Amino acid sequence: MSVAEIDWQPRTRLIFGAGRLVRLGDLAREIGGKRALLVTDPGVRAAGYADTAGERLETAGVVVSVFDEVPENPTSATVERCAEAARAFAPDLLIGLGGGSAMDTARGGNFLYTNGGAMPDYRGYGKAEKPMLPLIAVPTTAGTGSEMQSYAVISDAETHRKMACGDPKAAARAALLDPELTLTCPRRVTACAGIDAIAHAVETAVTTKGTALSRLFSREAFRLLAANFRRVLDAPDDLDARGAMLLGAAYAGSAIENSMLGAAHSAANPLTARSKIVHGQAVGMMLPYVVAFNASEPEIAAAYETWVRQSGPPIGEPAVDSLIEFLRGCLMAAGFPSTLREAGVTEEAIPLLAKEAAEQWTVQFNPRPIGEEDFVALYRDALHGVPPAIRR
């Protein structure tokens, strides 16, 4: 079997371990930071983590300013406000503390502060012509894996469509993973983030841009995530399970960086933008249908089967059918609705959802070509709760 070409340029130092937040100040100084803009959200600040991070930085002699206006789904307007805060403070270092929204906002603000313009100017990859500030990413949820990526995923404030804005210079200089920061995550946030991370592992396993390296990351990510998802829901104080989920999410983020995503994320984004379904729930509801759609092609089914068996203890046989049932079981364990109708989606909304899904950035990397009519069929099945079926 031939092996696809690999061009791996790891840009992010990964530091993992319980209590590692204590190293934030020293890490900032190692990078050369003297003035840090800490980008976070109100929930993380209320939990006390922003204050703790600020104390660690100030103890190391780093002056800190906090921007804590990050919403659940940041828009281009959020990023503009972050850039304005940076212009007022003049930092030489950015820190994204929180979930993917905080890290994406910090990264987006970095584009505008250092290179000017507006967020749509950076849609795509490699459009930042000037140097960018170093970024330290500190995730407080085990989900997006944004800490290991060079993309900011931001919704357009007017159209609500998500923009993937990437550049090698936008990658975090360091990712500091402290599982203690995830202990206060509410159950629903833990579930949404965990399912999102699982979806990253599953989708990156078969994308057209995947390589032996990206599949290595996706396999290890799935092994950690699949073994600990229910465990962390049932025992939220289990630090080992929290750590496994956090590390698995980071590995899945590394897989995305090297392979991109597929149609499940294409289908999820319009559901979040139009129907206000939280991203992790949306992608989790659509993923079983996309896996079944893809696996209807024998070569793709074989790729899933090989990947599932290489990811650790088998989750059942036949491998792909068991994978689909495992994914549906994650939704049940999370307590999410079983159909899109229960989540508030209507039949009338499907044509627009399908049109926007077919226009998403990630659709081009799905292993099986998929168009607007295919998305209509997938949404309708998910709307009515038709069990996902591989058409062999």
N, C-alpha and C positions, 0 to 999 in steps of 0.2 A: 504494500500500500504506500503510495506516495504521501509525503508530508508537506503541507502547505508552507510557504515562506513565512518567516517570523521576523518582525522588526520591533523588538521590545526595548523600550526606553523607560525603565522605572524612574519616576521623578519624585516619588513620595516616600519619605522615611516612615516606617510603621513602628509605633511604640505601643505595646499592649501589656496590660496587667492591672490588677485591682489596686487602686490608690495612686495610679500614675499621674493623676491631675497635679500632684505635688511637684511634678517636674516641669510644669508649664512655664514658669518664670525663667528657669535656667535654659529651657529650650528656646525661648524667645531671645534671650541674650546670645545664645550660640549662633542664632540666625542673624544677629546684628540688630535686633529690634530695640528701639528706645521709646517709641511712641506707638501704642497698639490700639487700634479701634476694634473693640469686642462686639461682634454682631450676634445677636441672640433674639429670643422671643419672650413675651411676657411670662409664659409658663415656666420656662427655664429660670428666669430671673426670680420668680416667686418661689421656686424650689430652693433658692439660695446658691445655685451653682455659679451664676454670674459673679456674685459677690466673692465666692471662694476663689474663682479664677482671677478676679481682679486683685485680690489680696496676694496671690502667688506671684502675679506679675509685678505688683508694686514692691513686694519684698525683694525682688530681683533688680529693682531700680528702673522698671519700665513704667512710664506714664500711661494711664489707661483712660479711654473714653468709651462709653457704652451706647450702642444703638440697639434698642430692644423692641423695635416696631415691626418685627417679622411676623406676618400672618401665616396661617396653615398652608395657603397656596400663594406664594409671592408672585406679584405681577411686575411689569416694567415700571409701574409707579412706585412700588416698594423699593426697587433697585435705585431709582432716581433719588429717593429720600436718603438711602444709605450713602450714595455718592455725595450728596449734599453734606451729610454728617462728616464724611471724610474730608471734604474741602474745608469745612470749618475747623477741623482738628489737625489736619496735615499729618497723618500717621506715616510711619515707615514699615508697618506690619499690620496685617489683618488677621483676626482670629474668628473663625466661625464656630460658635458653641451652640449646639442644639441638634435638631433633626436635619433632614436634607434641605428643608426650607431655609434654615439659618445659613447653612454652608453655601447653598446656591445664591442666596442674597449677598453674602460676603464676596463670592466669586464674581457675581454680576456687578456689584458696586466697584470691584477692582477694575473691571473693564472700563467703566465710565470714568472713574477717578483718574486712571492713568492714561487712557487713550481718547477720552472724550466721546462725543456723539451720543447715540441712544441705543438701547438694547437690541432693536432689530438690525442694527448695523453689523452685529457680530453673529448673526444667525449662520450656522454652518461651522466651519473649523478654520482656525489659523488666520483670523482677520485682525488681530491686535498687532499693530505695527510697532508700538513702543513697548519698552519693558513694563512689567507689572510688579506690584508689591508682593513680597513673600506672604504666604498664607499658611496658618496652622489650623487644621480642622480637628475639632473635638466633638465627636458625635455623642448625643445623649439618648439616641434610639438605635436599635439594631434593625436597619431597614434599607435605606437608599444606597449605602455604599458610596455616597458622594465624596467622602473623604479620600477615596482612592481614584477619583476621576478628574478629568480636565474640562468637563462641561458644566455650565450653569443651565438648568432647565427652568425657564421663567415663562409665565403666561403673559401674553400681550394684554394690557389693561383694557383695550377697546374691543378686540376680537375674541379674547379669552383663549386663543389658541396657544399651545405651548411651543416655545422656541428653545431649541437646543443650541447653545452658544459655547463653542469650545475653542481652546487654544492650548498648546503645550505650556505656555507661560502661566496659564490659569490653574494648573495642577497645584495642590497643596505641597508646600515644602516638607511638611511633616503631618502625620495623622496620629493623634494621641488617643488611644482607645482604653478607656477606664470603665470596666463593667459596673463599678459602683454608681456611676452616673445614670445608669438605666434602671436602677432599683425602684425609683419613684414613678416610673412610667405607668400611667393608668392601664388597666387590662386591655381596653379597646385600642389604645395607641400601640401597645406591645403587639397585639394581634395584627393590626394593619401593617405595621412596620415589618413584622416577621413574614407575613404572606408576601409582601413586596419583595423582600430579600429572596424568598424561595422562588418567586417568579423570575427574578434575575438569574438565579442559578439554572432554572429549567430553560428559559429562553436562550441564554448564551450558549447552552449546550449544542444547539443545532443551527445557529444563524449562518448565513452565507459567508459572513466575514470571519467566522470562527477559525481558530488555529489550535494546534496541539497544546499551546500554552494557555489559551483562554479556556479550553475544556478542562485542563488541569485545575485551574482556579474554580471553575463551575462545579466540578466533581467534589472537591474538598469542601466548597461552600455548601453544597446540597447535603453532604454527609453530616456536617455539623448542624445545619438548620433542621433537617428532617428528624434528627434524633432528639432535638431539644425544643422544638416549637411547642408541643403540647406540655412538655415538662415545665417550660417557663410560664405558661398560662396557669397551670395547676399549682405551681410553687413559685410565685413571683419573687420570693426572697432568696431563691437558689442562685447564688453568685456564680457557681460553675456553669449552670445553664445560661445565665445572662451573658457570661463571658463567651461561651460557645456561639451564641446567637450574634454577638457583636463582631466576633472574628469572622464568622461565616458571612455576615453582611459585607464586611470589608473585602473578603475574597471574591464575593459575587460582584462587588464594585470593580475589582481588578479585572474580572472576566468581562464586564461591560466595556471597560476601557480598551480591551483588546478584541472585542467581537461585536459590540453594539447589541441591540435588542430586537424583538420581533413584533408580531401582529397582536399579541395580547396587550402590550403597552399601547399600540396604535388604537386598539378598541377601548382601552381604559381612559385615555386622555379626554375624548369627547364626553364620556360619562361624568367625569369630574367637572369639566367646564360647563356642561349644559344641565346636568341633573344633580350636581353638587354631591355626588357620591365620592367619599374619601378615596384617594388614589389606591391605597393598598387593598381596600375592599373591592374597588372597581376592577383592578387587574386580577385579583383572586377569583372574581365571579366569571371573568371571561377566559382565564387561562385554560381550564379543562376543555372548553370548546375549541380553543385554538390548537391545543395538543392533539385532540381528536381529528381536527381538520388536517393538520400537518401529517399526522401518522396514517392518513388514508393513502399516502404515497409510500409504497413499500420501502424505498431506500431511506426515507426519513424515519419510518417506523423502526427500521434496523438501527439507525443512528441513535434514536431514543433508547432502544433496548440495550445496546452496547454501553451507553453512558450510564443508564440506571444501574446496570450490573457492576460497573466499575466504580460506582460511587459509594460502595460499602455493602453492608448486609442487604440482600434483596428485600424489596417491600412487597413481593408477591409475584405470581406468574398468572397470565402473560405479563411481561414487564410493563408495557405501555398501558394496558388496561388498568393495572395496579397503580401506576403512576397517576392516572386520571382519578381513580378512586381516592388515592391519598390526598390529592389536591382538593377534591370535594370534601374530604374529611376535615381538612384544615379549616375550611369555611364553616363547617358545622361546629367544630371545636371553638371557633371564634365567636359563634353566635350571630353570624351575618345572615341576612335574608337569603333564601334559597333561589329566588328568582329576581330578575330585574323589575318585574311589576311590583313586587313587595318593596323594592327600593325606590319606587316612585316614577319609574320610566313608563311611558305610554307607547302604544303601537304607533301613534302619529309622530312620535319623536324619532323613530328608527331611520327613515330616509336621510335626515340631516346628520344623525349620528354616524351612519354608514359613510356618507360623503366625506365627513371630516376625518373619520378613521382612515379612509383610503388615501388621504392627503398627508398623513403623519410621516415624520422623518423615519421612524423605525420600520415602517412597512416594507421598505426596500431590502431589508436584511432578513425578512422571514424566509425560511427554507423552501416554502411552497408559495408560488405567486398567488397573491390574494387581491381581489378588487372590491369595488363598492357593492356589487351584488352578493359576493361572498359574505361581506360584513352584515348585510341585511339579513341573510340566513342565520348567521351566528347570533346576532342580537335577538332575532325572533325566537330562536331556541332557548336562549338565556332568559328572555322575557317570560316565556311560558313554562320554563323548567323542564324542557325536553332533555332527557339524559344525553350527555355527550356520547357520540357513537363513532367509532372508527369504521369507515366504509371500505371493507376489505374486498 
